[in-house]
Amino acid sequence: MLARNAEALYWIGRYVERADDTARILDVALHQLLEDSSVDPDQASRLLLRVLGIDPPEHTLDVWSLTDLVAYSTNTQGGCSIVDAITAARENAKSAREVTSSEIWECLNTTYHALPERERAAKRLGPHDFLSFVEGRAAMFAGLADSTLSRDDGYRFMVLGRAIERVDMTVRLLLSRVGDSASSPAWVTLLRSAGAHDTYLR
């Protein structure tokens, strides 16, 4: 396998996982900010931005400015916004068409082209549908990767990228809560952010 194809597949896996994780983390954070009046929106937003690797702005943050930064921003450092992550995944898939399935390409390309309309709707109706759309498309991507790719080195590079991104994000979430007491409600928020709350309750 060519090194450039291996690298592209690795980054496709990472960027799709990043978009999925970021959408879930932001959705949980927004619900917390809207439901719990004791949470300081600016402080909670800055903590979330640090977890996601996005430089916080100097102005005070609220639910809407946080959503703009994390979900819709373009040209963020390291492709940390959802839109940037999906764009980067699509560009990598475009450069490695000969080693990805047509279904994976169509999934990423369709998702990319749907984002502007989804963003416009989210700015009118709220971000939940946008974030759910991203999570659903990431799940579709994972299913297509499992069902349409041969279990060769390319597949393994893609899975490696997804796994490394998931570990990286989970460690960042854990580091953000180091020092919290074991009974802190922040741990429930962390479990929800990692998509592990239901599993924990079982």
C-alpha positions as CSV (number, residue, x, y, z in Angstrom):
1,M,0.0,0.0,0.0
2,L,1.3,3.5,-0.9
3,A,2.2,5.6,2.1
4,R,0.0,8.5,0.9
5,N,-3.1,6.1,0.8
6,A,-2.3,4.7,4.2
7,E,-2.0,8.3,5.6
8,A,-5.3,9.4,3.9
9,L,-7.2,6.4,5.3
10,Y,-5.8,7.0,8.8
11,W,-6.9,10.6,8.7
12,I,-10.3,9.8,7.3
13,G,-10.8,7.6,10.4
14,R,-9.6,10.3,12.7
15,Y,-11.5,13.1,11.2
16,V,-14.8,11.2,11.1
17,E,-14.3,10.1,14.7
18,R,-13.5,13.7,15.7
19,A,-16.7,15.1,14.1
20,D,-18.7,12.4,15.9
21,D,-17.1,12.9,19.3
22,T,-17.3,16.7,19.0
23,A,-21.0,16.6,18.0
24,R,-21.8,14.3,21.0
25,I,-19.7,16.4,23.5
26,L,-21.2,19.7,22.3
27,D,-24.7,18.3,22.4
28,V,-24.2,17.2,26.0
29,A,-22.6,20.5,27.0
30,L,-25.4,22.5,25.4
31,H,-28.1,20.5,27.2
32,Q,-26.3,21.1,30.5
33,L,-25.9,24.8,29.9
34,L,-29.6,25.2,28.9
35,E,-30.9,23.1,31.8
36,D,-28.7,24.0,34.7
37,S,-28.8,27.7,35.6
38,S,-26.0,27.2,38.2
39,V,-23.5,26.5,35.5
40,D,-21.5,29.6,34.3
41,P,-21.8,29.5,30.5
42,D,-18.5,31.3,29.9
43,Q,-16.4,29.1,32.2
44,A,-18.1,25.9,31.0
45,S,-17.5,26.9,27.4
46,R,-13.9,27.7,27.9
47,L,-13.3,24.3,29.6
48,L,-15.0,22.6,26.6
49,L,-12.9,24.5,24.1
50,R,-9.7,23.4,25.9
51,V,-10.9,19.8,25.8
52,L,-11.5,20.1,22.0
53,G,-8.2,21.9,21.3
54,I,-9.9,25.2,20.1
55,D,-8.4,28.5,21.3
56,P,-11.0,30.4,23.2
57,P,-11.8,33.9,22.1
58,E,-11.3,37.0,24.3
59,H,-15.0,37.9,24.4
60,T,-17.5,36.3,26.8
61,L,-19.0,33.0,25.6
62,D,-22.6,31.8,25.6
63,V,-24.5,28.8,24.2
64,W,-24.7,30.4,20.7
65,S,-21.1,31.6,20.4
66,L,-19.9,28.2,21.7
67,T,-21.9,26.4,19.0
68,D,-20.6,28.7,16.3
69,L,-17.0,28.0,17.3
70,V,-17.3,24.3,17.8
71,A,-19.8,23.3,15.1
72,Y,-19.7,25.8,12.2
73,S,-16.2,27.4,12.3
74,T,-13.9,26.9,9.3
75,N,-10.1,26.9,9.2
76,T,-9.8,26.0,12.9
77,Q,-6.3,24.9,14.0
78,G,-6.1,21.1,13.5
79,G,-9.6,20.8,12.0
80,C,-11.2,20.9,15.5
81,S,-14.6,22.1,14.4
82,I,-17.2,19.7,13.1
83,V,-17.4,21.4,9.7
84,D,-13.6,21.4,9.4
85,A,-13.3,17.7,10.4
86,I,-15.9,16.6,7.9
87,T,-14.3,18.7,5.2
88,A,-10.9,17.2,6.0
89,A,-12.3,13.6,5.9
90,R,-13.9,14.3,2.5
91,E,-10.6,15.7,1.1
92,N,-8.7,12.7,2.3
93,A,-11.2,10.4,0.8
94,K,-11.1,12.3,-2.5
95,S,-7.3,11.7,-2.6
96,A,-7.6,8.0,-1.8
97,R,-10.6,7.1,-4.0
98,E,-8.8,4.0,-5.4
99,V,-8.6,2.4,-1.9
100,T,-12.0,3.4,-0.5
101,S,-15.3,2.1,-1.5
102,S,-17.7,4.2,-3.5
103,E,-20.2,3.9,-0.7
104,I,-17.8,5.6,1.8
105,W,-17.0,8.3,-0.7
106,E,-20.7,9.0,-1.3
107,C,-21.4,9.1,2.4
108,L,-18.7,11.6,3.1
109,N,-19.4,13.7,0.0
110,T,-23.2,13.8,0.7
111,T,-22.6,14.7,4.3
112,Y,-20.2,17.5,3.3
113,H,-22.7,19.0,0.8
114,A,-25.6,18.8,3.3
115,L,-23.8,20.8,6.0
116,P,-24.6,24.3,4.7
117,E,-28.3,23.7,4.7
118,R,-28.2,21.9,8.0
119,E,-26.3,24.8,9.5
120,R,-28.8,27.3,8.2
121,A,-31.6,25.3,9.7
122,A,-29.7,24.9,13.0
123,K,-29.3,28.7,13.3
124,R,-33.1,29.1,13.0
125,L,-34.2,26.1,15.1
126,G,-31.3,25.2,17.4
127,P,-28.3,23.0,17.0
128,H,-29.6,19.6,18.2
129,D,-30.8,18.4,14.7
130,F,-27.4,19.5,13.2
131,L,-25.5,17.6,15.9
132,S,-27.8,14.5,15.6
133,F,-27.3,14.6,11.8
134,V,-23.5,14.5,12.2
135,E,-23.7,11.7,14.7
136,G,-26.0,9.7,12.4
137,R,-23.7,10.2,9.4
138,A,-20.7,9.2,11.4
139,A,-22.5,6.0,12.4
140,M,-23.4,5.4,8.8
141,F,-19.8,5.8,7.8
142,A,-18.7,3.3,10.5
143,G,-21.2,0.8,9.2
144,L,-20.2,1.3,5.6
145,A,-16.5,0.9,6.5
146,D,-17.3,-2.4,8.2
147,S,-19.5,-3.7,5.4
148,T,-17.8,-2.5,2.2
149,L,-14.0,-2.5,2.9
150,S,-11.8,-5.6,2.7
151,R,-10.0,-6.4,5.9
152,D,-6.6,-5.3,4.5
153,D,-4.0,-2.8,5.6
154,G,-6.1,0.1,4.4
155,Y,-9.0,-1.0,6.6
156,R,-6.6,-1.4,9.6
157,F,-5.2,2.1,9.0
158,M,-8.7,3.6,9.1
159,V,-9.7,1.7,12.2
160,L,-6.4,2.8,13.8
161,G,-7.2,6.4,13.1
162,R,-10.6,6.1,14.6
163,A,-9.2,4.3,17.7
164,I,-6.4,6.9,18.3
165,E,-8.9,9.8,18.0
166,R,-11.3,8.2,20.4
167,V,-8.5,7.5,22.9
168,D,-7.2,11.1,22.6
169,M,-10.7,12.6,23.1
170,T,-11.4,10.3,26.1
171,V,-8.2,11.2,27.8
172,R,-8.8,14.9,27.3
173,L,-12.3,14.5,28.8
174,L,-10.8,12.7,31.8
175,L,-8.1,15.3,32.3
176,S,-10.7,18.0,32.4
177,R,-12.3,16.3,35.4
178,V,-9.2,15.4,37.4
179,G,-9.6,16.6,40.9
180,D,-13.4,16.4,40.9
181,S,-14.9,14.4,43.8
182,A,-16.2,10.9,43.0
183,S,-19.8,12.1,43.7
184,S,-19.6,15.1,41.4
185,P,-22.4,15.3,38.8
186,A,-19.7,16.3,36.3
187,W,-18.8,12.6,36.0
188,V,-22.3,11.8,34.6
189,T,-21.8,14.6,32.1
190,L,-18.4,13.0,31.1
191,L,-20.0,9.6,30.7
192,R,-22.6,11.1,28.4
193,S,-20.0,13.0,26.5
194,A,-18.1,9.8,25.9
195,G,-21.3,7.9,24.8
196,A,-20.8,5.6,27.8
197,H,-23.6,6.5,30.2
198,D,-26.0,3.8,29.2
199,T,-23.2,1.2,29.3
200,Y,-22.2,2.4,32.8
201,L,-25.8,2.1,34.1
202,R,-26.0,-1.5,33.0
